[in-house]
Every structure is written in structure tokens, then in C-alpha cells.
Amino acid sequence: MRKKLVAGNWKMHGNLAENNDLLNAVVAGVTGLRDANVAVCVPYPYLASVQEILRGTNVAWGAQNVSQFDKGALTGEVSTAMLKDFSCTYVIVGHSERRTLFGEDNKLVAEKYVAAQKAGLIPILCVGETLEQRESNTAEQVIEEQLKAVIELAGVESLNKAVVAYEPVWAIGTGKTASPQQAQDVHEFIRKGIAAQNEIVADGLTIQYGGSVKGNNAAELFAMPDIDGGLIGGASLVADDFITICSALQN
Ligand code: PEP
């Protein structure tokens, strides 16, 4: 059976005191949930304290970005080895905010994906179309190209050790969620595209949905056959919402 995963993306939010309260509530709320793989991807400065709080719990942690380079004169960058020092399991690569606000293109995202895997981190590879691309019927082509860049560089089997997050850009932080059927259609498209290259890899691949997932819509999204959990922004900062979303993995 495919692994289902809910991962929180805190973005540039939080402080030591709030993180502590949030994580203690999340740990208490998800302990004992069946089949619930849960993670939080936090800002770099909090990795040490998050590790302290989450070690020994069933909540994993990771980062939201990483350098494609191992080390060097690269002011402001953070390497995969540094993330491993804090026992990160996951790292998000290619989030749409990195792509649009920080100019990350498919090639760079693929390099980050490769660097993450080389270090033993599980990349959560974000793909998704803008509203303009959806309206001009190029969404599938955009997503295909985003995946192709990674597959060409790392091989399709690399997806055995990765998570893909389908995040329509028009649904991120906007309160507009893709309908379960809209999301399912794209997830099926992604899985079929990968199956054409390797059916076993496609069958085992965790494909999360992300984009305004809340406590009140998670269950119907996660009930779709090709949706294997979610990447959660805003609602991951609210313990009750996040716990409800994690609980929806069980249905
Ligand atoms: C995200 O940041 O990946 C995301 C999906 O955000 P939100 O849930 O707030 O739309």
C-alpha cells in the first residue's frame, strides 16, 4: 500500500515559543493515529529546537529549501549535510514561491532534488500550474516539464525515494481549493505519465495535494484514489486544523 503523508509547510512563520506550543499540541493530537505519516517543514533557524521537541515522536521534520551545492563560498545558503546534521527526513524542493519569487527554474529544482537524495533526504518535489496556464490549457504540459527535468537528471527510479506534491499555484494561500475531482484528474495524469515509464514506481509514489487544504476539506480530497495526503501551508500553523487534516488520512 502507498504511503500517505501530511506535511506542514510553515513558510516564514513561527517563533520559539509559538513553535513549542504548536508542536506539543500536534504531537499529542496525532499520537495514536493509524496510518498517519506526519511531518513539518520549518524555517532553518528552528531545526535544532524542532529536533529536540520531535525526537522520539511520530512527527518527522524537514526544511523548505536547500542548496544544490555541497559547500563553498555561497553566502546565505544551507547544504543538505547541514540538514542531515539536524536529522531532517524531508526537504521541499521547487515550491511555487521559490519558483516565482526566487526565480528557481526546472533545472535548478532538479539539481536540488538530486542533492537532497544524494544526502539521504527525501525531496518533496512541488509541481503545479498557474491560473493563466490552467486557463490556457497548458497545465498538463507545465507539470510534465517540471517532472521531466527531474526524471532526466535523476532517473524515474529516483521517485522511489521522493514525494511529489501537486500544488496548483492558484490554490496556494488563496482559500481556493481545487475540487477533489480537479485534483484527482491531475494526480491521475501524473501517475499515468510516470507509469508509462515505470509502473511499479508510479504505483508506489506518494502524490500529495497542496493548496488551501483545511480541516473541512481534507477528508474529501484524501479520499480520492490518487491523492496520498497533503502539503499544508496556512493550516499547518493552527494545531487543531492540522490535527484534523492528519486525522483525515485514516478515512
Ligand atoms: C503551501 O505552502 O504549500 C500551501 C499549500 O499553502 P496553503 O495550504 O496555505 O495554500
Residues whose N, C-alpha, C, O or C-beta is under 5 A from the ligand:
A	BS01	PEP	N9 A171 I172 G173 T174 G210 G211 S212 V213 L231 I232 G233 G234 A235
